[in-house]
Amino acid sequence: MTHVPLLGHRSVDALFAYTPRGPVDVRTFLAEAGELAARLPAGGYFLNLCRDRYRFALGLAAGLLTGRVSLQPSSQSAETLRQIQRPGFFEDLSRKTSRLVDGLKAAAAAQGVPFSADCQGGMFGFFLFQYLPQNYATVMSTDSKRFNTLFHGLLERGVYIAPALYEAGFVSAAHTDQDIEQTISIAAEVFRLL
């Protein structure tokens, strides 16, 4: 089995997430994930029904720490199930995600920032490389200072992306075309800083 770090942060004092109780650093997240891992029932899998994103991440990390599969429905609501059955739902979600990825690529290119990205459905990923990396070692060779500038620049302007070099992002049905365009515009501002 290949072992990779659970998180890509360089310090346990680094910011991991913002929660209603305030900012959470990596040290706190790992301690809470370890405590939850110790309380998980025996078995090869568990169902992660947390609706709060931080708690959901804790469940996922606890599963990873114990080698269990974390089953993760995106939502349990009847309304979500109705929406995803709507004709054209997936096509519209894919269109919005592709627009975001294409807009980010163009904004980065306009500033000469190496940037590659890909998407499928509502999921996307990007890297500060000219081409998509093909292995973990390449991903970890990303200019982390530049990535941190991007992360914090976006966050300060109201756009939250995952705080690690290699995590996926998600567009949801709740994101409007205006949200996508605003995100691209904000990213363009931040790319000027890189």
N, C-alpha and C positions, 0 to 999 in steps of 0.2 A: 504494500500500500504506500502511495506517495504521501508525504506529509508536507503541508504548506502552512504558513502562518494563518491564524484565524483572522487577523486584522493586519492592515498594511501600515499602521501608524508607527512612527519611529520612537515615540515616547508614550509611556503609560499616563503621562500628564496631559497628553493631547486631547482636544475636544473630540468626543465621539458623536454626541447627539444633543439636541435641545429637546427637553421634555416639559410638560406643564410644571414640574417641580424645579425646573431650571436646567442649566447645562450639565451634562454628564461626561466625565472624562473616561478614557480608556480603562484606567485602573478600576473604576467603579463598575463599568460595564462588565469587565472580565470577572470581577468578584461576584456580581449578581448572577452572571451566566453560570459560574461554577456552583453557586448555591442552588440554583434551579436544577442543574444537571444532577446534583446529589439527591434531589427529591423526586426525580422522574421515576415512574414505575418501571419494573422490569419489562423487557420486550424489545423487539427489533424496530418498532416504529411508534410514533405518537401523533395525535392530531393537534395541530397548532391552530387554535381558534381565536387567538388574540386579535382584537381589532385595533388596538393601539400599536402604532408602528414600532415604538421602542420595545414594548413587551413582546411583540412578534419577533423582533430581532433577538431578544433574549432567548426565546424558545428555540429559534433556529440555531443559535450558538450553543445552547445546552445540548441540543441533538447532535451537533457536530462534535462537541467535546466528548460525548459518550458513544459515538459511532451509531447513533440511532437515525432512522429516516424520519424527517419532519414532514408530515403531510400538511399542505398549506393551501386551503382554498382562499381565493382572493376576497371573497365575501360570502356571507351566509344568508343574505337578505333575499326575500322573494323578489324585490324590485330589481336587484342585480341580475337575477336569473331571467326575469322578463326582458330586461334591456339587452342582454347578450343574445337573446333569441330573435331580436328585432331584425328584419331583413336589412342588410347593408351595414350592420353594426361593425363587424370585423373589418370590412373594407374602409369604413370611415375612420376607424381607429388606426388602421395601417396607414391611411393617407396622412393623417395628422402627424403620426410618428415620423414618416418619411419626410414630411415638410420640415419638421424640427431638425432632423439630422442633416438634410440638405442645406437648410439655412445656417446651421452651426458650421458646417464645412465651408460654406461661402464666406461667412463672417471671419472665420479664422484665416482663410486664404487671402482675404483682402488686407489682413494685417501681417501676412507672411509667417503665420504661426503654423508649425507642423500639426496636423490634425487629421485623424482618420476615425471613421465611425461606421457602424452598421446597425440595422434594425430588423425586427421581425414582429409583425403585429404591433402591440403596444410597448414592446421591450426594445431598448436601444443600449448601445455601449459606445464609448469613445475613448480615444487615446491621443496623447500629445506626441504622435509619431506621424510621419508622412504616409506610412502604410500600416494596416492592421497587424499587430504583433501576432505571432503564431505560437508563442510559448510564454510560460510564466516568467522565466528569466528576463526575457525582453521587456515584458510589462514592468517588471521591477526596476528596469534601467531608466524608466521615465524620469525626467527632470522634476523631482518632487517639489522643489522650491517653486518652479513655474506652476505646477499643478495646485499647490497651496494658494498661490496668488489668484489663480482662476477660481478655486473653491470659495475663498473668502471674499473675493470681488463680487461673485454672483450672490453669495449669501447676504452681503451688506446691501445689495440691491433687491433683495426679496426673492431670489431664485435659489432653491435648495437642490443640490445634487449630492450624491453619495460622497462621503468624505474620504474615500480611498481610491487608489489609482486604477482599480480594475473591477469596480462594481457596475452592475446594470442599473439603468434608469427605466422608468415606466411612465408612459403617457396613459391617461385614463379617459373614459368617456366624459368625465366632468370637465376636462380641458377643452376650451373653445379655440377656434381658429385665432381669435384675438389673443388668447393666452400664449399660443405658440409664437405668434409674431412678436409679442412683447418680450418673450424669453429670448428670441433671436436678437432683438434690438439690444437688450441688456447685455447679452453675451458679446455682441460686437463692441460695446463700450469696454468691457473687461479685456477682450483680446488686444485692445490698444495698449494695455498695461503690460502685456507679456513680452 
